[in-house]
Amino acid sequence: MTVKVTTCDPSDSEAELMQMMTENRIRHLPVVSGGRLAGMVSIGDVVKLRMEAVEREAEEMKTYIASAG
């Protein structure tokens, strides 16, 4: 267990979450809003979000390349 719990804000970006999790070697981050627990983010949530973004970017590139030809 951790004495000082690392938390995040609902407005934190995907990159900020990944950085916090990596630097602190943690898999879960409590989301705090207005001084109250609003939820929990896991490393799996962040990875899933990143994978969806990468897939979306790849599809956009394929569409762009196909329309340029």
mmJSON file of the N, C-alpha and C atoms, coordinates in Angstrom:
{"data_MODEL":{"atom_site":{
"group_PDB":["ATOM","ATOM","ATOM","ATOM","ATOM","ATOM","ATOM","ATOM","ATOM","ATOM","ATOM","ATOM","ATOM","ATOM","ATOM","ATOM","ATOM","ATOM","ATOM","ATOM","ATOM","ATOM","ATOM","ATOM","ATOM","ATOM","ATOM","ATOM","ATOM","ATOM","ATOM","ATOM","ATOM","ATOM","ATOM","ATOM","ATOM","ATOM","ATOM","ATOM","ATOM","ATOM","ATOM","ATOM","ATOM","ATOM","ATOM","ATOM","ATOM","ATOM","ATOM","ATOM","ATOM","ATOM","ATOM","ATOM","ATOM","ATOM","ATOM","ATOM","ATOM","ATOM","ATOM","ATOM","ATOM","ATOM","ATOM","ATOM","ATOM","ATOM","ATOM","ATOM","ATOM","ATOM","ATOM","ATOM","ATOM","ATOM","ATOM","ATOM","ATOM","ATOM","ATOM","ATOM","ATOM","ATOM","ATOM","ATOM","ATOM","ATOM","ATOM","ATOM","ATOM","ATOM","ATOM","ATOM","ATOM","ATOM","ATOM","ATOM","ATOM","ATOM","ATOM","ATOM","ATOM","ATOM","ATOM","ATOM","ATOM","ATOM","ATOM","ATOM","ATOM","ATOM","ATOM","ATOM","ATOM","ATOM","ATOM","ATOM","ATOM","ATOM","ATOM","ATOM","ATOM","ATOM","ATOM","ATOM","ATOM","ATOM","ATOM","ATOM","ATOM","ATOM","ATOM","ATOM","ATOM","ATOM","ATOM","ATOM","ATOM","ATOM","ATOM","ATOM","ATOM","ATOM","ATOM","ATOM","ATOM","ATOM","ATOM","ATOM","ATOM","ATOM","ATOM","ATOM","ATOM","ATOM","ATOM","ATOM","ATOM","ATOM","ATOM","ATOM","ATOM","ATOM","ATOM","ATOM","ATOM","ATOM","ATOM","ATOM","ATOM","ATOM","ATOM","ATOM","ATOM","ATOM","ATOM","ATOM","ATOM","ATOM","ATOM","ATOM","ATOM","ATOM","ATOM","ATOM","ATOM","ATOM","ATOM","ATOM","ATOM","ATOM","ATOM","ATOM","ATOM","ATOM","ATOM","ATOM","ATOM","ATOM","ATOM","ATOM","ATOM","ATOM","ATOM"],
"id":[1,2,3,4,5,6,7,8,9,10,11,12,13,14,15,16,17,18,19,20,21,22,23,24,25,26,27,28,29,30,31,32,33,34,35,36,37,38,39,40,41,42,43,44,45,46,47,48,49,50,51,52,53,54,55,56,57,58,59,60,61,62,63,64,65,66,67,68,69,70,71,72,73,74,75,76,77,78,79,80,81,82,83,84,85,86,87,88,89,90,91,92,93,94,95,96,97,98,99,100,101,102,103,104,105,106,107,108,109,110,111,112,113,114,115,116,117,118,119,120,121,122,123,124,125,126,127,128,129,130,131,132,133,134,135,136,137,138,139,140,141,142,143,144,145,146,147,148,149,150,151,152,153,154,155,156,157,158,159,160,161,162,163,164,165,166,167,168,169,170,171,172,173,174,175,176,177,178,179,180,181,182,183,184,185,186,187,188,189,190,191,192,193,194,195,196,197,198,199,200,201,202,203,204,205,206,207],
"type_symbol":["N","C","C","N","C","C","N","C","C","N","C","C","N","C","C","N","C","C","N","C","C","N","C","C","N","C","C","N","C","C","N","C","C","N","C","C","N","C","C","N","C","C","N","C","C","N","C","C","N","C","C","N","C","C","N","C","C","N","C","C","N","C","C","N","C","C","N","C","C","N","C","C","N","C","C","N","C","C","N","C","C","N","C","C","N","C","C","N","C","C","N","C","C","N","C","C","N","C","C","N","C","C","N","C","C","N","C","C","N","C","C","N","C","C","N","C","C","N","C","C","N","C","C","N","C","C","N","C","C","N","C","C","N","C","C","N","C","C","N","C","C","N","C","C","N","C","C","N","C","C","N","C","C","N","C","C","N","C","C","N","C","C","N","C","C","N","C","C","N","C","C","N","C","C","N","C","C","N","C","C","N","C","C","N","C","C","N","C","C","N","C","C","N","C","C","N","C","C","N","C","C","N","C","C","N","C","C"],
"label_atom_id":["N","CA","C","N","CA","C","N","CA","C","N","CA","C","N","CA","C","N","CA","C","N","CA","C","N","CA","C","N","CA","C","N","CA","C","N","CA","C","N","CA","C","N","CA","C","N","CA","C","N","CA","C","N","CA","C","N","CA","C","N","CA","C","N","CA","C","N","CA","C","N","CA","C","N","CA","C","N","CA","C","N","CA","C","N","CA","C","N","CA","C","N","CA","C","N","CA","C","N","CA","C","N","CA","C","N","CA","C","N","CA","C","N","CA","C","N","CA","C","N","CA","C","N","CA","C","N","CA","C","N","CA","C","N","CA","C","N","CA","C","N","CA","C","N","CA","C","N","CA","C","N","CA","C","N","CA","C","N","CA","C","N","CA","C","N","CA","C","N","CA","C","N","CA","C","N","CA","C","N","CA","C","N","CA","C","N","CA","C","N","CA","C","N","CA","C","N","CA","C","N","CA","C","N","CA","C","N","CA","C","N","CA","C","N","CA","C","N","CA","C","N","CA","C","N","CA","C","N","CA","C","N","CA","C","N","CA","C","N","CA","C"],
"label_alt_id":[null,null,null,null,null,null,null,null,null,null,null,null,null,null,null,null,null,null,null,null,null,null,null,null,null,null,null,null,null,null,null,null,null,null,null,null,null,null,null,null,null,null,null,null,null,null,null,null,null,null,null,null,null,null,null,null,null,null,null,null,null,null,null,null,null,null,null,null,null,null,null,null,null,null,null,null,null,null,null,null,null,null,null,null,null,null,null,null,null,null,null,null,null,null,null,null,null,null,null,null,null,null,null,null,null,null,null,null,null,null,null,null,null,null,null,null,null,null,null,null,null,null,null,null,null,null,null,null,null,null,null,null,null,null,null,null,null,null,null,null,null,null,null,null,null,null,null,null,null,null,null,null,null,null,null,null,null,null,null,null,null,null,null,null,null,null,null,null,null,null,null,null,null,null,null,null,null,null,null,null,null,null,null,null,null,null,null,null,null,null,null,null,null,null,null,null,null,null,null,null,null,null,null,null,null,null,null],
"label_comp_id":["MET","MET","MET","THR","THR","THR","VAL","VAL","VAL","LYS","LYS","LYS","VAL","VAL","VAL","THR","THR","THR","THR","THR","THR","CYS","CYS","CYS","ASP","ASP","ASP","PRO","PRO","PRO","SER","SER","SER","ASP","ASP","ASP","SER","SER","SER","GLU","GLU","GLU","ALA","ALA","ALA","GLU","GLU","GLU","LEU","LEU","LEU","MET","MET","MET","GLN","GLN","GLN","MET","MET","MET","MET","MET","MET","THR","THR","THR","GLU","GLU","GLU","ASN","ASN","ASN","ARG","ARG","ARG","ILE","ILE","ILE","ARG","ARG","ARG","HIS","HIS","HIS","LEU","LEU","LEU","PRO","PRO","PRO","VAL","VAL","VAL","VAL","VAL","VAL","SER","SER","SER","GLY","GLY","GLY","GLY","GLY","GLY","ARG","ARG","ARG","LEU","LEU","LEU","ALA","ALA","ALA","GLY","GLY","GLY","MET","MET","MET","VAL","VAL","VAL","SER","SER","SER","ILE","ILE","ILE","GLY","GLY","GLY","ASP","ASP","ASP","VAL","VAL","VAL","VAL","VAL","VAL","LYS","LYS","LYS","LEU","LEU","LEU","ARG","ARG","ARG","MET","MET","MET","GLU","GLU","GLU","ALA","ALA","ALA","VAL","VAL","VAL","GLU","GLU","GLU","ARG","ARG","ARG","GLU","GLU","GLU","ALA","ALA","ALA","GLU","GLU","GLU","GLU","GLU","GLU","MET","MET","MET","LYS","LYS","LYS","THR","THR","THR","TYR","TYR","TYR","ILE","ILE","ILE","ALA","ALA","ALA","SER","SER","SER","ALA","ALA","ALA","GLY","GLY","GLY"],
"label_asym_id":["A","A","A","A","A","A","A","A","A","A","A","A","A","A","A","A","A","A","A","A","A","A","A","A","A","A","A","A","A","A","A","A","A","A","A","A","A","A","A","A","A","A","A","A","A","A","A","A","A","A","A","A","A","A","A","A","A","A","A","A","A","A","A","A","A","A","A","A","A","A","A","A","A","A","A","A","A","A","A","A","A","A","A","A","A","A","A","A","A","A","A","A","A","A","A","A","A","A","A","A","A","A","A","A","A","A","A","A","A","A","A","A","A","A","A","A","A","A","A","A","A","A","A","A","A","A","A","A","A","A","A","A","A","A","A","A","A","A","A","A","A","A","A","A","A","A","A","A","A","A","A","A","A","A","A","A","A","A","A","A","A","A","A","A","A","A","A","A","A","A","A","A","A","A","A","A","A","A","A","A","A","A","A","A","A","A","A","A","A","A","A","A","A","A","A","A","A","A","A","A","A","A","A","A","A","A","A"],
"label_entity_id":["1","1","1","1","1","1","1","1","1","1","1","1","1","1","1","1","1","1","1","1","1","1","1","1","1","1","1","1","1","1","1","1","1","1","1","1","1","1","1","1","1","1","1","1","1","1","1","1","1","1","1","1","1","1","1","1","1","1","1","1","1","1","1","1","1","1","1","1","1","1","1","1","1","1","1","1","1","1","1","1","1","1","1","1","1","1","1","1","1","1","1","1","1","1","1","1","1","1","1","1","1","1","1","1","1","1","1","1","1","1","1","1","1","1","1","1","1","1","1","1","1","1","1","1","1","1","1","1","1","1","1","1","1","1","1","1","1","1","1","1","1","1","1","1","1","1","1","1","1","1","1","1","1","1","1","1","1","1","1","1","1","1","1","1","1","1","1","1","1","1","1","1","1","1","1","1","1","1","1","1","1","1","1","1","1","1","1","1","1","1","1","1","1","1","1","1","1","1","1","1","1","1","1","1","1","1","1"],
"label_seq_id":[1,1,1,2,2,2,3,3,3,4,4,4,5,5,5,6,6,6,7,7,7,8,8,8,9,9,9,10,10,10,11,11,11,12,12,12,13,13,13,14,14,14,15,15,15,16,16,16,17,17,17,18,18,18,19,19,19,20,20,20,21,21,21,22,22,22,23,23,23,24,24,24,25,25,25,26,26,26,27,27,27,28,28,28,29,29,29,30,30,30,31,31,31,32,32,32,33,33,33,34,34,34,35,35,35,36,36,36,37,37,37,38,38,38,39,39,39,40,40,40,41,41,41,42,42,42,43,43,43,44,44,44,45,45,45,46,46,46,47,47,47,48,48,48,49,49,49,50,50,50,51,51,51,52,52,52,53,53,53,54,54,54,55,55,55,56,56,56,57,57,57,58,58,58,59,59,59,60,60,60,61,61,61,62,62,62,63,63,63,64,64,64,65,65,65,66,66,66,67,67,67,68,68,68,69,69,69],
"pdbx_PDB_ins_code":[null,null,null,null,null,null,null,null,null,null,null,null,null,null,null,null,null,null,null,null,null,null,null,null,null,null,null,null,null,null,null,null,null,null,null,null,null,null,null,null,null,null,null,null,null,null,null,null,null,null,null,null,null,null,null,null,null,null,null,null,null,null,null,null,null,null,null,null,null,null,null,null,null,null,null,null,null,null,null,null,null,null,null,null,null,null,null,null,null,null,null,null,null,null,null,null,null,null,null,null,null,null,null,null,null,null,null,null,null,null,null,null,null,null,null,null,null,null,null,null,null,null,null,null,null,null,null,null,null,null,null,null,null,null,null,null,null,null,null,null,null,null,null,null,null,null,null,null,null,null,null,null,null,null,null,null,null,null,null,null,null,null,null,null,null,null,null,null,null,null,null,null,null,null,null,null,null,null,null,null,null,null,null,null,null,null,null,null,null,null,null,null,null,null,null,null,null,null,null,null,null,null,null,null,null,null,null],
"Cartn_x":[0.84,0.0,0.884,0.305,1.011,0.544,1.48,1.126,0.494,1.161,0.628,0.036,-1.285,-1.979,-1.901,-1.482,-1.453,-2.845,-3.37,-4.699,-4.617,-5.697,-5.777,-7.075,-7.176,-8.332,-9.078,-10.401,-11.134,-10.62,-9.979,-9.491,-8.092,-7.438,-6.092,-6.135,-5.125,-5.054,-4.543,-4.717,-4.216,-2.708,-1.981,-0.526,-0.16,-0.897,-0.626,-0.878,-1.952,-2.256,-1.148,-0.709,0.355,1.629,1.952,3.156,3.064,1.933,1.757,1.889,1.248,1.273,2.682,3.387,4.745,5.706,5.676,6.605,6.392,5.13,4.814,4.674,4.858,4.761,3.466,2.345,1.028,0.112,-0.888,-1.824,-3.203,-3.456,-4.765,-4.605,-5.46,-5.451,-6.869,-7.042,-8.347,-8.554,-9.751,-10.106,-10.809,-10.261,-10.817,-11.324,-12.567,-13.186,-13.869,-13.501,-14.092,-13.811,-12.636,-12.257,-12.932,-13.699,-14.401,-13.996,-14.012,-13.706,-14.791,-14.379,-15.327,-15.255,-14.175,-14.012,-12.599,-12.315,-11.003,-10.619,-9.366,-8.847,-7.769,-7.835,-6.811,-5.892,-4.762,-3.823,-4.493,-5.366,-6.11,-7.001,-7.625,-8.46,-7.619,-6.451,-5.571,-5.035,-4.641,-4.129,-5.234,-6.442,-7.568,-7.837,-7.834,-8.052,-6.981,-5.732,-4.611,-4.72,-5.072,-5.212,-6.327,-7.433,-8.533,-8.083,-7.294,-6.792,-5.853,-4.977,-4.039,-4.798,-5.791,-6.593,-7.354,-7.893,-8.623,-7.685,-6.474,-5.489,-5.106,-4.937,-4.571,-5.685,-6.936,-8.064,-8.146,-7.904,-7.919,-6.812,-5.647,-4.543,-4.899,-5.492,-5.888,-6.902,-7.878,-8.894,-8.264,-7.344,-6.649,-5.857,-5.112,-4.291,-5.163,-6.265,-7.158,-7.811,-8.131,-8.804,-7.809,-6.521,-5.505,-5.138,-5.497,-5.082,-5.966],
"Cartn_y":[-1.181,0.0,1.244,2.337,3.605,4.552,5.231,6.197,7.432,7.991,9.147,8.663,8.728,8.224,9.252,8.787,9.622,9.608,10.793,10.889,11.674,11.612,12.388,13.172,14.053,14.921,14.458,14.63,14.224,14.883,16.033,16.734,16.3,15.422,14.969,14.214,14.45,13.813,12.382,11.67,10.293,10.251,11.201,11.262,11.522,12.412,12.709,11.479,10.76,9.546,8.508,8.312,7.342,7.739,9.032,9.513,9.264,9.614,9.4,7.929,7.073,5.639,5.065,5.524,5.037,5.519,6.82,7.383,6.815,6.574,6.081,4.562,3.909,2.445,1.94,2.51,2.138,1.726,0.922,0.427,1.062,1.738,2.36,3.774,4.676,6.067,6.458,6.869,7.412,8.758,8.976,10.24,11.085,12.27,13.143,14.425,14.761,15.978,16.697,17.944,18.712,18.134,17.502,16.924,15.596,15.074,13.804,12.778,11.517,10.431,10.365,10.472,10.445,9.14,8.385,7.137,6.611,5.62,4.976,4.672,4.946,4.648,3.591,2.562,1.517,1.649,0.996,1.007,0.396,-0.582,-1.188,-0.182,0.717,1.769,2.679,3.048,3.964,3.294,2.037,1.302,1.158,0.829,0.681,1.993,3.095,4.409,4.719,4.416,4.672,3.809,2.535,1.624,2.096,2.557,3.077,4.296,5.162,6.355,5.97,5.0,4.551,3.924,3.103,2.48,3.529,4.528,5.605,6.39,6.686,7.396,6.582,5.275,4.405,4.386,4.316,4.322,5.651,6.748,8.056,8.154,7.611,7.632,6.776,5.6,4.742,5.454,6.121,6.85,7.98,8.696,9.802,9.306,8.228,7.673,7.16,6.483,5.949,7.072,8.189,9.294,10.119,10.013,10.774,10.085,8.816,8.044,8.106],
"Cartn_z":[0.0,0.0,0.0,-0.452,-0.548,0.552,1.168,2.2,1.564,0.526,-0.177,-1.499,-1.596,-2.781,-3.912,-5.082,-6.276,-6.887,-7.198,-7.793,-9.093,-9.853,-11.087,-11.1,-12.062,-12.241,-13.493,-13.557,-14.761,-16.045,-15.923,-17.118,-17.548,-16.784,-17.156,-18.485,-19.294,-20.615,-20.498,-21.584,-21.681,-21.435,-22.012,-21.841,-20.378,-19.726,-18.312,-17.439,-17.729,-16.96,-17.134,-18.386,-18.648,-17.916,-17.924,-17.249,-15.741,-15.136,-13.693,-13.328,-14.12,-13.833,-13.985,-15.006,-15.243,-14.165,-13.889,-12.898,-11.5,-11.156,-9.816,-9.739,-10.903,-10.988,-10.351,-10.836,-10.315,-11.461,-11.142,-12.14,-12.046,-10.947,-10.741,-10.205,-10.681,-10.216,-9.798,-8.557,-8.167,-8.872,-9.364,-10.004,-8.948,-8.671,-7.64,-8.296,-7.969,-8.491,-7.34,-7.136,-6.054,-4.683,-4.537,-3.255,-2.939,-3.899,-3.681,-4.728,-4.346,-5.269,-6.339,-7.598,-8.71,-9.489,-9.301,-10.034,-9.92,-10.762,-10.745,-12.192,-12.537,-13.871,-13.721,-14.556,-14.521,-15.724,-15.662,-16.787,-18.018,-17.796,-18.905,-19.606,-18.843,-19.425,-20.311,-19.828,-20.561,-21.826,-21.72,-22.89,-23.932,-23.496,-24.42,-25.148,-24.418,-25.008,-26.049,-25.722,-26.643,-27.897,-27.719,-28.867,-29.801,-29.235,-30.054,-30.846,-30.235,-30.919,-32.059,-31.823,-32.855,-34.027,-33.731,-34.786,-35.597,-34.919,-35.59,-36.518,-36.035,-36.85,-38.08,-37.919,-39.041,-40.089,-39.643,-40.571,-41.324,-40.618,-41.26,-42.312,-42.007,-42.985,-44.207,-43.992,-45.108,-45.986,-45.364,-46.104,-46.912,-46.288,-46.961,-48.16,-47.963,-49.046,-50.178,-49.853,-50.872,-51.677,-51.012,-51.718,-52.541,-52.241,-52.969,-54.285,-54.418,-55.58,-56.713],
"occupancy":[1.0,1.0,1.0,1.0,1.0,1.0,1.0,1.0,1.0,1.0,1.0,1.0,1.0,1.0,1.0,1.0,1.0,1.0,1.0,1.0,1.0,1.0,1.0,1.0,1.0,1.0,1.0,1.0,1.0,1.0,1.0,1.0,1.0,1.0,1.0,1.0,1.0,1.0,1.0,1.0,1.0,1.0,1.0,1.0,1.0,1.0,1.0,1.0,1.0,1.0,1.0,1.0,1.0,1.0,1.0,1.0,1.0,1.0,1.0,1.0,1.0,1.0,1.0,1.0,1.0,1.0,1.0,1.0,1.0,1.0,1.0,1.0,1.0,1.0,1.0,1.0,1.0,1.0,1.0,1.0,1.0,1.0,1.0,1.0,1.0,1.0,1.0,1.0,1.0,1.0,1.0,1.0,1.0,1.0,1.0,1.0,1.0,1.0,1.0,1.0,1.0,1.0,1.0,1.0,1.0,1.0,1.0,1.0,1.0,1.0,1.0,1.0,1.0,1.0,1.0,1.0,1.0,1.0,1.0,1.0,1.0,1.0,1.0,1.0,1.0,1.0,1.0,1.0,1.0,1.0,1.0,1.0,1.0,1.0,1.0,1.0,1.0,1.0,1.0,1.0,1.0,1.0,1.0,1.0,1.0,1.0,1.0,1.0,1.0,1.0,1.0,1.0,1.0,1.0,1.0,1.0,1.0,1.0,1.0,1.0,1.0,1.0,1.0,1.0,1.0,1.0,1.0,1.0,1.0,1.0,1.0,1.0,1.0,1.0,1.0,1.0,1.0,1.0,1.0,1.0,1.0,1.0,1.0,1.0,1.0,1.0,1.0,1.0,1.0,1.0,1.0,1.0,1.0,1.0,1.0,1.0,1.0,1.0,1.0,1.0,1.0,1.0,1.0,1.0,1.0,1.0,1.0],
"B_iso_or_equiv":[0.0,0.0,0.0,0.0,0.0,0.0,0.0,0.0,0.0,0.0,0.0,0.0,0.0,0.0,0.0,0.0,0.0,0.0,0.0,0.0,0.0,0.0,0.0,0.0,0.0,0.0,0.0,0.0,0.0,0.0,0.0,0.0,0.0,0.0,0.0,0.0,0.0,0.0,0.0,0.0,0.0,0.0,0.0,0.0,0.0,0.0,0.0,0.0,0.0,0.0,0.0,0.0,0.0,0.0,0.0,0.0,0.0,0.0,0.0,0.0,0.0,0.0,0.0,0.0,0.0,0.0,0.0,0.0,0.0,0.0,0.0,0.0,0.0,0.0,0.0,0.0,0.0,0.0,0.0,0.0,0.0,0.0,0.0,0.0,0.0,0.0,0.0,0.0,0.0,0.0,0.0,0.0,0.0,0.0,0.0,0.0,0.0,0.0,0.0,0.0,0.0,0.0,0.0,0.0,0.0,0.0,0.0,0.0,0.0,0.0,0.0,0.0,0.0,0.0,0.0,0.0,0.0,0.0,0.0,0.0,0.0,0.0,0.0,0.0,0.0,0.0,0.0,0.0,0.0,0.0,0.0,0.0,0.0,0.0,0.0,0.0,0.0,0.0,0.0,0.0,0.0,0.0,0.0,0.0,0.0,0.0,0.0,0.0,0.0,0.0,0.0,0.0,0.0,0.0,0.0,0.0,0.0,0.0,0.0,0.0,0.0,0.0,0.0,0.0,0.0,0.0,0.0,0.0,0.0,0.0,0.0,0.0,0.0,0.0,0.0,0.0,0.0,0.0,0.0,0.0,0.0,0.0,0.0,0.0,0.0,0.0,0.0,0.0,0.0,0.0,0.0,0.0,0.0,0.0,0.0,0.0,0.0,0.0,0.0,0.0,0.0,0.0,0.0,0.0,0.0,0.0,0.0],
"pdbx_formal_charge":[null,null,null,null,null,null,null,null,null,null,null,null,null,null,null,null,null,null,null,null,null,null,null,null,null,null,null,null,null,null,null,null,null,null,null,null,null,null,null,null,null,null,null,null,null,null,null,null,null,null,null,null,null,null,null,null,null,null,null,null,null,null,null,null,null,null,null,null,null,null,null,null,null,null,null,null,null,null,null,null,null,null,null,null,null,null,null,null,null,null,null,null,null,null,null,null,null,null,null,null,null,null,null,null,null,null,null,null,null,null,null,null,null,null,null,null,null,null,null,null,null,null,null,null,null,null,null,null,null,null,null,null,null,null,null,null,null,null,null,null,null,null,null,null,null,null,null,null,null,null,null,null,null,null,null,null,null,null,null,null,null,null,null,null,null,null,null,null,null,null,null,null,null,null,null,null,null,null,null,null,null,null,null,null,null,null,null,null,null,null,null,null,null,null,null,null,null,null,null,null,null,null,null,null,null,null,null],
"auth_seq_id":[1,1,1,2,2,2,3,3,3,4,4,4,5,5,5,6,6,6,7,7,7,8,8,8,9,9,9,10,10,10,11,11,11,12,12,12,13,13,13,14,14,14,15,15,15,16,16,16,17,17,17,18,18,18,19,19,19,20,20,20,21,21,21,22,22,22,23,23,23,24,24,24,25,25,25,26,26,26,27,27,27,28,28,28,29,29,29,30,30,30,31,31,31,32,32,32,33,33,33,34,34,34,35,35,35,36,36,36,37,37,37,38,38,38,39,39,39,40,40,40,41,41,41,42,42,42,43,43,43,44,44,44,45,45,45,46,46,46,47,47,47,48,48,48,49,49,49,50,50,50,51,51,51,52,52,52,53,53,53,54,54,54,55,55,55,56,56,56,57,57,57,58,58,58,59,59,59,60,60,60,61,61,61,62,62,62,63,63,63,64,64,64,65,65,65,66,66,66,67,67,67,68,68,68,69,69,69],
"auth_comp_id":["MET","MET","MET","THR","THR","THR","VAL","VAL","VAL","LYS","LYS","LYS","VAL","VAL","VAL","THR","THR","THR","THR","THR","THR","CYS","CYS","CYS","ASP","ASP","ASP","PRO","PRO","PRO","SER","SER","SER","ASP","ASP","ASP","SER","SER","SER","GLU","GLU","GLU","ALA","ALA","ALA","GLU","GLU","GLU","LEU","LEU","LEU","MET","MET","MET","GLN","GLN","GLN","MET","MET","MET","MET","MET","MET","THR","THR","THR","GLU","GLU","GLU","ASN","ASN","ASN","ARG","ARG","ARG","ILE","ILE","ILE","ARG","ARG","ARG","HIS","HIS","HIS","LEU","LEU","LEU","PRO","PRO","PRO","VAL","VAL","VAL","VAL","VAL","VAL","SER","SER","SER","GLY","GLY","GLY","GLY","GLY","GLY","ARG","ARG","ARG","LEU","LEU","LEU","ALA","ALA","ALA","GLY","GLY","GLY","MET","MET","MET","VAL","VAL","VAL","SER","SER","SER","ILE","ILE","ILE","GLY","GLY","GLY","ASP","ASP","ASP","VAL","VAL","VAL","VAL","VAL","VAL","LYS","LYS","LYS","LEU","LEU","LEU","ARG","ARG","ARG","MET","MET","MET","GLU","GLU","GLU","ALA","ALA","ALA","VAL","VAL","VAL","GLU","GLU","GLU","ARG","ARG","ARG","GLU","GLU","GLU","ALA","ALA","ALA","GLU","GLU","GLU","GLU","GLU","GLU","MET","MET","MET","LYS","LYS","LYS","THR","THR","THR","TYR","TYR","TYR","ILE","ILE","ILE","ALA","ALA","ALA","SER","SER","SER","ALA","ALA","ALA","GLY","GLY","GLY"],
"auth_asym_id":["A","A","A","A","A","A","A","A","A","A","A","A","A","A","A","A","A","A","A","A","A","A","A","A","A","A","A","A","A","A","A","A","A","A","A","A","A","A","A","A","A","A","A","A","A","A","A","A","A","A","A","A","A","A","A","A","A","A","A","A","A","A","A","A","A","A","A","A","A","A","A","A","A","A","A","A","A","A","A","A","A","A","A","A","A","A","A","A","A","A","A","A","A","A","A","A","A","A","A","A","A","A","A","A","A","A","A","A","A","A","A","A","A","A","A","A","A","A","A","A","A","A","A","A","A","A","A","A","A","A","A","A","A","A","A","A","A","A","A","A","A","A","A","A","A","A","A","A","A","A","A","A","A","A","A","A","A","A","A","A","A","A","A","A","A","A","A","A","A","A","A","A","A","A","A","A","A","A","A","A","A","A","A","A","A","A","A","A","A","A","A","A","A","A","A","A","A","A","A","A","A","A","A","A","A","A","A"],
"auth_atom_id":["N","CA","C","N","CA","C","N","CA","C","N","CA","C","N","CA","C","N","CA","C","N","CA","C","N","CA","C","N","CA","C","N","CA","C","N","CA","C","N","CA","C","N","CA","C","N","CA","C","N","CA","C","N","CA","C","N","CA","C","N","CA","C","N","CA","C","N","CA","C","N","CA","C","N","CA","C","N","CA","C","N","CA","C","N","CA","C","N","CA","C","N","CA","C","N","CA","C","N","CA","C","N","CA","C","N","CA","C","N","CA","C","N","CA","C","N","CA","C","N","CA","C","N","CA","C","N","CA","C","N","CA","C","N","CA","C","N","CA","C","N","CA","C","N","CA","C","N","CA","C","N","CA","C","N","CA","C","N","CA","C","N","CA","C","N","CA","C","N","CA","C","N","CA","C","N","CA","C","N","CA","C","N","CA","C","N","CA","C","N","CA","C","N","CA","C","N","CA","C","N","CA","C","N","CA","C","N","CA","C","N","CA","C","N","CA","C","N","CA","C","N","CA","C","N","CA","C","N","CA","C","N","CA","C","N","CA","C","N","CA","C"],
"pdbx_PDB_model_num":[1,1,1,1,1,1,1,1,1,1,1,1,1,1,1,1,1,1,1,1,1,1,1,1,1,1,1,1,1,1,1,1,1,1,1,1,1,1,1,1,1,1,1,1,1,1,1,1,1,1,1,1,1,1,1,1,1,1,1,1,1,1,1,1,1,1,1,1,1,1,1,1,1,1,1,1,1,1,1,1,1,1,1,1,1,1,1,1,1,1,1,1,1,1,1,1,1,1,1,1,1,1,1,1,1,1,1,1,1,1,1,1,1,1,1,1,1,1,1,1,1,1,1,1,1,1,1,1,1,1,1,1,1,1,1,1,1,1,1,1,1,1,1,1,1,1,1,1,1,1,1,1,1,1,1,1,1,1,1,1,1,1,1,1,1,1,1,1,1,1,1,1,1,1,1,1,1,1,1,1,1,1,1,1,1,1,1,1,1,1,1,1,1,1,1,1,1,1,1,1,1,1,1,1,1,1,1]
}}}
